[in-house]
Amino acid sequence: MGIGVRLPSLANSEPTEKVTGIQPPEHVAIIMDGNGRWAQARGLPRTQGHRRGVDAVRRAVRAAGELGIKTLTLFSFSSENWSRPAAEVSDLMGLLKMFIRRDLADLHKENVRICVIGAREGVPEDVLPLIEEAENLTRNNTATRLVIAFNYGSRDEIVRATRRLAEAVKAGVLDPQDIDDHTLSTSLDTGEWPDPDLIIRTSGEQRLSNFLMWQAAYSEFVFMDCLWPDFCRETLEAALTTYYARDRRYGGLAVNSAT
């Protein structure tokens, strides 16, 4: 999310695999944590941390495109965040609206596709049309897919997917025996794209916090001490360096390994 600042063009950027020969993860998801602590450490109100956090979002989107990451998912607002002070929630809604109104044209120009996951029920009436506008305008874009998890909770997502499957069974269009992990996966909000290869959480916390729990079954995790407003391309590259050193076995054996 940016606030009235144009995204630098990605037209001349070379993806990582063209430069280094290393295949980047197809899907990176980030739990953007630490805005409040960043502000507190500087004697600023939490709202200033959130505003600086949108600058980090802009840097992350640009870096993902430059590094050849096809899908970038950002946990922007959880279904539990509504319990925060009303003034803070209002400021966060304002930042989302400002992002769509001021940065959407630039993202569209850069061929970025915007997808928003999470429950649509309960979303403020002045926000929902803007979300739909962003998705509709960029629907056919083919560069980076920017997925914004808004009013999102993984348990709620699984419940909603299960309810849809139950309704299909009740209507006679789905046999219960045909329900498997693939059926459930494709019924989730993220059913159109692959599960995340890498999940990053900033601020030093080491938990998922109800984020992509089903999809994270074989994801690699990197927990970073960096607070979200300080996130930049170098931070993402450091996380990718850790990811490249991992041995992703998906329950199998590593090459030349007996364990």
C-alpha positions in Angstrom: 0.0 0.0 0.0 1.4 3.4 -0.9 0.2 6.9 -0.2 0.4 9.0 -3.2 3.9 8.0 -4.2 4.4 6.4 -7.6 5.9 3.0 -7.7 9.2 2.9 -9.6 8.9 1.1 -12.9 9.7 -2.5 -13.0 10.1 -2.6 -16.8 13.9 -2.7 -16.7 14.2 -5.0 -13.7 15.8 -8.4 -14.1 14.2 -11.3 -12.1 16.6 -13.1 -9.7 16.8 -16.3 -11.7 18.0 -14.4 -14.8 20.8 -12.8 -12.8 21.9 -15.6 -10.4 20.4 -18.8 -11.9 18.5 -19.4 -8.7 14.8 -20.1 -9.0 12.9 -17.8 -6.6 10.0 -19.0 -4.5 6.8 -18.7 -6.5 4.7 -17.5 -3.6 5.9 -15.5 -0.6 3.6 -14.5 2.2 4.4 -12.0 4.9 3.0 -11.3 8.3 3.7 -7.6 8.6 4.3 -7.1 12.3 5.9 -4.4 14.4 4.3 -1.1 13.3 3.2 -0.2 16.8 6.6 -1.1 18.4 8.4 0.8 15.7 6.4 3.9 16.6 6.7 3.4 20.4 10.4 3.1 20.1 10.5 6.6 18.6 7.9 8.1 20.9 5.3 8.4 18.1 1.7 7.4 18.1 0.9 3.9 16.7 -0.8 5.5 13.7 2.6 6.8 12.5 3.9 3.3 12.6 1.1 2.2 10.3 1.7 5.0 7.9 5.4 4.1 7.7 4.3 0.5 7.3 2.6 1.4 4.0 6.0 2.6 2.7 7.4 -0.8 3.5 4.5 -2.4 1.6 5.5 -0.4 -1.5 9.1 -1.5 -1.1 8.0 -5.1 -0.7 5.8 -5.1 -3.9 8.6 -3.6 -5.9 11.2 -6.0 -4.6 9.0 -9.0 -5.2 8.6 -8.0 -8.8 12.4 -7.4 -9.2 13.2 -10.8 -7.6 10.8 -12.8 -9.8 8.3 -13.7 -7.1 5.0 -14.3 -8.8 2.7 -14.1 -5.8 3.1 -11.9 -2.7 0.6 -12.2 0.0 0.5 -9.6 2.8 -1.4 -10.0 6.1 -2.8 -6.5 6.4 -5.8 -6.7 8.7 -7.0 -9.7 10.6 -10.6 -10.5 11.6 -9.4 -10.1 15.2 -8.1 -6.5 14.6 -11.6 -5.1 14.8 -11.1 -5.3 18.6 -8.4 -2.6 18.5 -9.1 1.0 19.6 -11.7 2.6 17.2 -9.3 5.4 16.3 -6.6 2.9 15.2 -9.1 0.9 13.2 -10.4 4.0 11.5 -6.8 5.0 10.6 -6.1 1.6 9.1 -9.3 1.8 7.0 -8.2 5.2 5.9 -4.9 3.9 4.8 -6.5 1.1 2.8 -8.8 3.6 1.0 -6.0 5.9 0.3 -3.9 3.1 -1.2 -6.7 2.1 -3.6 -7.5 5.7 -4.6 -3.9 6.9 -5.1 -1.8 3.9 -6.0 -4.2 1.7 -7.9 -3.5 3.3 -11.3 0.3 2.8 -10.9 -0.1 -0.8 -9.8 -2.3 -1.4 -12.8 0.2 0.3 -15.1 2.9 -2.0 -13.7 0.7 -5.0 -14.6 0.2 -6.0 -11.0 -2.9 -8.0 -10.2 -4.6 -7.2 -6.9 -6.6 -9.9 -5.1 -8.2 -9.5 -1.6 -8.9 -12.5 0.6 -10.9 -12.6 3.7 -14.6 -12.3 4.7 -16.5 -9.6 2.9 -19.2 -9.6 5.5 -18.6 -6.8 8.0 -16.3 -4.8 5.7 -17.3 -1.1 5.9 -19.6 0.1 3.1 -17.2 2.7 2.0 -14.3 0.2 1.7 -16.0 -2.8 -0.1 -16.6 -1.0 -3.4 -13.0 0.1 -3.5 -11.8 -3.4 -3.0 -14.0 -4.7 -5.8 -12.8 -1.8 -8.1 -9.1 -2.8 -7.5 -9.8 -6.5 -8.2 -11.9 -5.8 -11.3 -9.5 -3.3 -12.8 -6.4 -5.5 -12.4 -8.1 -8.9 -13.0 -6.3 -9.6 -16.3 -2.8 -8.4 -15.2 -0.1 -10.9 -15.4 3.0 -9.7 -13.5 3.1 -9.9 -9.7 0.0 -11.0 -8.0 -0.5 -8.9 -4.9 -2.8 -10.7 -2.4 -4.0 -8.6 0.5 -5.4 -10.5 3.4 -8.0 -8.1 4.8 -10.6 -9.0 7.4 -8.9 -12.3 7.2 -8.6 -15.2 9.6 -7.5 -18.7 8.6 -10.0 -20.5 10.8 -12.8 -18.4 9.4 -11.6 -19.1 5.9 -11.7 -22.9 6.5 -15.1 -22.6 8.0 -16.4 -20.7 5.0 -14.9 -23.2 2.6 -16.4 -26.1 4.5 -19.8 -24.5 4.5 -19.6 -24.0 0.8 -18.8 -27.7 0.3 -21.6 -28.7 2.7 -24.0 -26.6 0.7 -22.9 -28.3 -2.6 -23.4 -31.7 -1.0 -26.9 -30.6 0.2 -27.7 -29.4 -3.3 -26.7 -32.8 -4.7 -23.9 -31.4 -6.9 -21.1 -32.9 -4.8 -20.6 -36.4 -3.5 -19.1 -36.4 0.0 -16.7 -39.1 -1.2 -15.3 -36.6 -3.6 -14.1 -34.2 -0.9 -10.4 -34.5 -0.4 -7.5 -32.1 0.4 -7.5 -30.8 -3.2 -11.3 -30.1 -3.1 -10.9 -28.2 0.2 -7.8 -26.3 -1.0 -9.5 -25.0 -4.1 -12.5 -23.9 -2.0 -10.4 -21.6 0.1 -9.9 -17.9 -0.7 -6.5 -18.8 -2.1 -7.7 -21.6 -4.3 -6.5 -19.9 -7.6 -2.8 -19.9 -6.7 -0.2 -22.2 -5.1 0.4 -22.5 -1.4 3.2 -20.2 -0.1 6.7 -21.5 -0.5 8.0 -19.1 2.2 6.2 -17.3 5.0 8.1 -14.4 6.6 7.1 -12.7 9.9 8.8 -9.6 11.0 9.3 -8.2 14.6 10.7 -11.4 16.1 7.4 -13.0 16.9 7.3 -16.7 16.0 3.7 -17.8 15.4 1.2 -17.8 12.5 -1.5 -15.8 14.2 -4.3 -17.5 12.3 -2.7 -16.8 8.9 -2.8 -19.4 6.0 -2.8 -22.3 8.4 -4.0 -24.9 5.8 -1.8 -23.5 3.1 1.3 -23.4 5.3 1.5 -27.2 5.6 4.8 -27.4 3.7 5.9 -23.7 3.8 9.3 -22.6 5.0 9.2 -20.1 7.8 11.7 -17.2 8.4 11.2 -15.1 11.5 13.0 -11.8 11.4 13.8 -9.2 14.1 13.2 -6.4 11.7 10.1 -4.3 12.5 7.8 -4.0 9.5 8.3 -0.2 8.7 12.1 -1.0 8.3 11.4 -3.8 5.7 13.2 -3.3 2.4 14.6 -5.3 -0.5 17.7 -6.2 1.5 15.4 -7.7 4.2 13.6 -9.8 1.6 16.9 -10.9 0.1 18.1 -12.0 3.5 15.0 -14.1 4.0 15.4 -15.6 0.5 19.0 -16.5 1.4 17.8 -18.4 4.4 15.1 -20.1 2.2 17.5 -21.1 -0.5 19.6 -22.9 2.2 16.6 -25.1 3.3 16.1 -28.6 2.1 12.4 -28.9 1.2 11.5 -32.6 1.4 7.7 -32.5 1.7 7.8 -35.5 4.0 10.3 -37.4 1.9 14.0 -37.9 2.2 16.7 -35.5 1.2 19.1 -36.5 -1.6 21.9 -38.7 -0.1 20.2 -38.6 3.3 19.1 -41.5 5.5 16.9 -39.3 7.8 
